[in-house]
Amino acid sequence: MSSDGVYSHPRIPVTATPAELERLLWVFVALSLVGDIVTTFVGLHLGLAESNPVARGAIEGYGLVGMIVLKGLAVGVALFCRSLLPREYRPIVPAGLAVPWTVAVCINVYMISMVI
């Protein structure tokens, strides 16, 4: 079977370098981190419970400071792992933080809306 070399590849209409994408994703990490902390503590204030046992232990033992330290440790591990990757793969690191934290924010907002 032969081909004339014409293939249709879907393209994102905006081009960005891996460094630009990574920078944007780190902004997303910061926003999702703050959103997770805020919505977690609003939910706790309204009587909801933290479902993550590690986060629950940090919050019960040290409150807001414990949660911030826990998030800081996650960012620190991510930054260390980032240095082990080739440049073109580094955007996966902030995406790996931002996606689950954004999902947590969405779940928290949903749970808060059910209580209010």
Buried (B, 14 or more C-beta within 10 A) or exposed (E): EEEEEEEEEEEEEEEEEBEEBBBBBBEBBBBBBEBBBEBBBBBBEEEBEBEEEEBBEBBEEEEEEBBBEBBEEBBEEBEEEBEEEEEEEBBBBBBBBBBEBBEBBEBBBEBBEEEE
